[in-house]
Amino acid sequence: MIRQALVSVSLLAIFAGPAYAADLMTADEIRERMTAGVDHISNDDLISRMEANENLVLIDVRTEAEYEAGHIAGAQSVPRGVVEFRIGSLAPEADQEIIVTCSHGIRAAAVTKILQGFGYTNVSAHRGVTSWVEAGQTIENRMGTLQYVPSVGEED
């Protein structure tokens, strides 16, 4: 019985045909789908919300290496692949204010949608750490607090 099922599945895989590259989405289409319907908050909004709500949960969904290189003060590292498993301990209430950040806002948008799908009602995506740094805000890492300073001629 099991052998017959394996043969059937193998034949299906062989004769069903592979996916064609023309059927695959482009990188731009993937980014568009991930961010569709998600409004990103600005750096000023993030600062205001952090100041107004001491219980705000700011999660950084970048990889551990990205987070260690530099992150927004107060952000907790919860890589995108494990958010689903750790969010319950970080935000046990459905109306807990959660802001999700990443590098450029794309992963943050995808995770925002996931969390909303889980029933969280107060989730926002942030534009990303790159936008934060480019706006002159500080980041932290094991070396301390850092701020990006443009080189001469780069400010144009």
Secondary structure as the mmCIF struct_conf table of DSSP 4:
data_model
#
loop_
_struct_conf.conf_type_id
_struct_conf.id
_struct_conf.beg_label_comp_id
_struct_conf.beg_label_asym_id
_struct_conf.beg_label_seq_id
_struct_conf.end_label_comp_id
_struct_conf.end_label_asym_id
_struct_conf.end_label_seq_id
HELX_RH_AL_P HELX_RH_AL_P1 ILE A 2 PHE A 15
BEND BEND1 ALA A 16 ALA A 16
HELX_LH_PP_P HELX_LH_PP_P1 PRO A 18 TYR A 20
HELX_RH_3T_P HELX_RH_3T_P1 ALA A 21 ASP A 23
BEND BEND2 LEU A 24 LEU A 24
HELX_LH_PP_P HELX_LH_PP_P2 MET A 25 THR A 26
HELX_RH_AL_P HELX_RH_AL_P2 ALA A 27 THR A 35
TURN_TY1_P TURN_TY1_P1 ALA A 36 GLY A 37
HELX_LH_PP_P HELX_LH_PP_P3 ASP A 39 ASP A 39
STRN STRN1 HIS A 40 ILE A 41
HELX_LH_PP_P HELX_LH_PP_P4 SER A 42 SER A 42
HELX_RH_AL_P HELX_RH_AL_P3 ASN A 43 ALA A 52
TURN_TY1_P TURN_TY1_P2 GLU A 54 ASN A 55
STRN STRN2 VAL A 57 ASP A 60
BEND BEND3 ARG A 62 ARG A 62
HELX_RH_AL_P HELX_RH_AL_P4 GLU A 64 ALA A 69
STRN STRN3 HIS A 71 HIS A 71
TURN_TY1_P TURN_TY1_P3 ALA A 73 GLY A 74
STRN STRN4 GLN A 76 SER A 77
HELX_RH_3T_P HELX_RH_3T_P2 ARG A 80 VAL A 82
HELX_RH_AL_P HELX_RH_AL_P5 VAL A 83 LEU A 90
BEND BEND4 GLU A 93 GLU A 93
TURN_TY1_P TURN_TY1_P4 ALA A 94 ASP A 95
STRN STRN5 ILE A 98 THR A 101
BEND BEND5 SER A 103 GLY A 105
HELX_RH_AL_P HELX_RH_AL_P6 ILE A 106 GLY A 117
TURN_TY1_P TURN_TY1_P5 PHE A 118 GLY A 119
BEND BEND6 THR A 121 ASN A 122
STRN STRN6 VAL A 123 HIS A 126
HELX_RH_AL_P HELX_RH_AL_P7 VAL A 129 GLU A 134
TURN_TY1_P TURN_TY1_P6 ALA A 135 GLY A 136
STRN STRN7 THR A 138 ASN A 141
TURN_TY1_P TURN_TY1_P7 ARG A 142 MET A 143
STRN STRN8 GLY A 144 GLN A 147
HELX_LH_PP_P HELX_LH_PP_P5 PRO A 150 SER A 151
TURN_TY1_P TURN_TY1_P8 VAL A 152 GLU A 155
#
